[in-house]
Structure formats: structure tokens, C-alpha cells
Amino acid sequence: MDITTEAFILKSYDLKETDKIITLYTGDLGKIQAVVKGIRKAKSKLAAALEPFNHIDLTLYRKSQNKLFTITQAKINQSLYKVKEDFSRIVYGDYLLELVDKLTGVEEKNIELFNLLKSFLFLMEYKNAEVVLWCFKVRFLKLIGYQMCLDVCALCGKEVRPFKKGDDWKIGFSPKEGGILCYKCRDICSYKKDISPGAIKVFKKLLEINLEKIDCLKFSNKMREEVGHSLQYFLAYHLSGELKTQQFIGKVDRYKMCSRGVWG
């Protein structure tokens, strides 16, 4: 039986001489893998639609006992041209797609996650792509069960007060325990780092802010670097190894740090 669903491409790789296997996140089936026959031929009718950063409608089928679907039709709903034409947007968008691929299971339908992915890929077109990615990370983590505890100690539930470390005020932060730590719990936690109260406020804003107002958020380079590193620290605990796109994120970050005194 044919199935029709909307989808985004997460990744693909070549199969035999003219075919590909594509990993997609779909609205009706969750994450799936599908074969596209003949897509690498010069006259393939599916090649243009089945490119990264296309929002597509698919028609596919699967034989019984077969793990892979077969794509028979694909139509572009919307092509994210501004993402495709900008290197930094490509990098942030690729990271977002790889993150979804790494932290989701096959055929676990989640329409809320599909809509989150859809919303944030569209935001990549016209908003600050790095803040869009930050915002996606904290909301994606919340959706898949790794929400940060940011109001009370993640271990004991008590109020958390900043402590003085050198000339700065800091708060204990642990991905293992799921969020911020009071000073007592910080001392007994084996996997933690210290971050500023300002970074915690940014995390809260990213969870709460109206997405159309993302560009209103402004940060110094120092805060931008801290937030980016702290989010990566939290994610690394839940990932098995570093994402392939992380090295490219680093290159974009270094370029921005060198070209701007204040980032926003």
C-alpha cells in the first residue's frame, strides 16, 4: 500500500551505481530509511526534490518484512534557498539535521518533533542561524526527555545561589544530573562545570521566547562563546561521540569571533 507523507532529508548515501538510501524525518512515520532507485541517473525525475533543505511530499511503499521503504514520488513543498546559498546557514542546518538523526529512533512517530524540526528549518531562512540552532537544541532536548532543570538544584531540589569564583559569579551545571546544582551538590557531582548566572538566563530565554523575536536577543562575544560551549557540553553527554558537523561549527564560530566585537 502506498503511503503519502511530508518529510525532510536527514542524510543520504550512495547504493550501487545509480541508487541511494535516504534517511528522512516524516510527519506520519517518524524517522525512516528509504531506497530511491535511479536517482543518480542524469534524467532522474526525483533528484531535484530529494535534496537537503527541501520540505517535500513523498509517496512511498514497503514490502512486508522489508526494513527499507521505496520512494516512488517526491514533490517540493518549499525549498530553503537562503539556507542553501549561505555557508554558515548550511553548517548550522546540517548540525540540526544530524542532531535529530543521532537522538531519534527509527519509526518512532512524533508529530510534535516533526513540527519543531519544520519550524526551525524555516527559521534558518531569515533569522540569526546560530541563535536558531541554540533555541532548537534546548527545545529539542526538552521534547525528547532531556529538559534542563534551571530553577532549582537538579539533585536536591533546593534553591541555587551563585558562588564567587575568582572575579566572577558562577553556578554548578551538570548534564549528568540534568541541570544546575547547589553548592553542596556541586561538590559531590563527578561530571559538572561552572557557568555564569547570565548563561542560565539565556537558556531560559531560549525556552520561552516567541520565535519571531529571536533576533532581539543580543550577546557579547564572551556570553555567546559560553552559551555555545555549555550547550555543547550538555549535548555531548547524551551523544555517543561528536557530531561530524561539529568541526565546521567551530570554523564558523572562529570566523564570527574574529570579525565582530559584539555579536547579535
N, C-alpha and C positions, 0 to 999 in steps of 0.2 A: 504494500500500500504506500502511495506517495504521501510525503509529509511536507507541508509548507511552513516556513518559519523565518523570522528575521534574525540576522546574525552579524557578528563582527569576527574577522580573522585574527587569531592569536599568533599563529605561526604556520609554516609550511616547509616541506622538504620534498626533493625530487624522488620519484619512484619509476624505475625502469627508464625507458628512453623518452617517453612523451607524457607520462602521468605525474601527478603529485598527490601527496597526502597532506591535507589541511586540517589544522586544529581550529575549531570555531567555538565561540560562546554564543548560544542561541537563546531566544526568548522562551521557547517551548520545551527544549530538551536539556538545557544547561550546556556544559562543555561536551563536545563530541569530536570525533575524528572522522574524516570523510575522504574518499578517493575521488579525484577529478581526472577522468580519462581524456587523454589527448590535449590537455591544457597547454603543453609546451610546443604544440604544433603552431606554425605561423598563422594558420587560418582558424585557430580556436575561437569560438564564439563566447567562451566563458572567461578567457584570460583577463579582459579589461575589468570585469565585475569582481573577480576574485583577487583583488589587490589589497594590501594593508590599508587601513583607514578609509574603507568603504563601509557604509551601512547598507546591507544587502537583504533582499528577499531570496530565499533559497527554496528549491524543490529537490527533495532527496528521497531515497528509499534504502531499505536494508533487508537483505535476505535473512531468513531465520538462521540462528547460530553464527551469524557473522558479526564481528565486533565493529567493523567499519561500515559507515553509510556510503552511498554513492550519490554525488551531486549530478543532477540532470539539467537543472536550470538555475540561473542566477541573474538577478536584476538589481541594479544600483538604485537605492532609495536616495542616498546622499553621499557624495564624495567629499572628503575633508581636504579640499585643495590647499588651504592655507597651512595645514599641518604638513602635507606632502612637500611643500615648497620651502619650508624653513627647517634648517638642520636641527636647531635646538628643540623645536616642537616635535620633530621626528624622534629625537632621542628620548624626550620625556614621554611621548606617546608609546614608544616601544617598551619603555620601562613599565608603564602602566599595564600594557598587554601581557608582558612576561610575568608580572606580579600576579595577575589573575590566573594565568596558566599554572604557575607554581603552587598556588594556595587553594586551588579548587579541584574537586574530584570529577571524574568522568560521569556524565549523565546524572548529575545531581541538580535537578531543576531548581532555579532560584530566580524568579522574575524580578524580585527586588534588586538583586545583584546585577541582572541584565540591564535594568533601568538605570542603575548607578553608573555602570560602565558606559552606557549610551550618553547619559547627561554629561559626564566628564570628558568623553572624547569630543563631543560637540563644543564644550567649553574651551578645549585646546585650540579651537579655531580663532578665537578672538579675545581671550583673557590671558593674563600672565601665566605661561605654561608651567612654570615651576611651582607657583602657588597652587595652581590647579592640581598638580601632582601631589603636593603636600596634603591638600584637602582630601583628595581621593584616598590617600594612604590611611588617614585617621578614620575616615568613614567606612572604608573597606574593611579595616581591622575590626571595627565595631560590628559590622554586619556578619562577619564570619566567626565572631565569638572571642576576639582578642581586644575588646574595648579597654582603653587606658583608664585606670582609676586616678582621677585628677583632683578630687576634692578632699579626700581623707586618705590615711595610710592604707595601702593595698593589703598589708599584712594584718594589722591590728584594728583598723577602722577608726583610729583616733585622729585628732586634729594634727595637721602637719605645719610646723613652723620652720621658716628658713634659718639656717645657721651660717655663721661667718666663716669663710674660708679664704684666708689671705685678705685681700681688699674687697672681696665680693661676697654677696649673699647667695647661698646655694640650697638646693633641695635634693635629697636622695631619690634616685629614679631607677627602677628595675623592670626590665621586660619579663624576667622570670616570674616575678611576683605580680606583674600586671599594672604597674603604675608608680606613683610617688610613695615615699617612705618617710615615716617619722624618724627622728634622730636615733632613737633606741633600736628600731627595726633595721635601720640602715647599717648599724654596727654588726648585726648578726647575718645580714644578707651577703651571700658569696658572689652574686652576679649583679652588679649595680654600677652606676656612675653618678656624678653630681652635675646637676644642671641648674640654671638660674630660674627664679620665680617668673621672670619675663617669658621664658620659653614655655613654661606651663600655661601661661595666659594665652600664648599663641596657639597652643594645642586646643584650648577651649574655644577660641575664636574660630578655628578651622572646623570644629564640630558644629558650631552654632550659626555661623554667618550665612546670610542669604547669598546664594551662589552668584547672583548678578552683581554683588557688591565686593567680590573678591579683590578687584583691582584697587579698592580703597585701602587695603592693608599695605602698610609701608614698614620697611625694616632697614636697620643699619646692616652693613656687611657682617659685623660681628654677630648680630642676632640671627641673620639669615644662615650663617655658617653653623651656628649652634643648633638651630632648629633642624636643619638638614641632616647634620651628623647624628642628632639624638633620635630622629625618626628612623634613620638607617640602622642605628644601634638596636632599637626596639624591634625592627623587622628582621634583622639578622638572626635574632634568637629563634624566630619562628620559621626561618628558611633553612633548607639544607644546602648550605653553600651560597656564595654570592651570585646574584643575577648577572647574566652575560652583559646586560646593558649598563651595569653599574660603572664600568670603566669609562664609558662615554659620558655618563652623567658627570663624572669627575672632571673631564676635559671641558665640558660646557661651564661647570661651576668655576673652574680656574679662570676661564676667559672672562666671565662676568665680574669676578673679583678684581681682575686687573683693569677692566675697562670702566668701572664705576666706583665712586667713593661711597655713595649711598644707593642702595638698591630698592626698587619699589615697583 
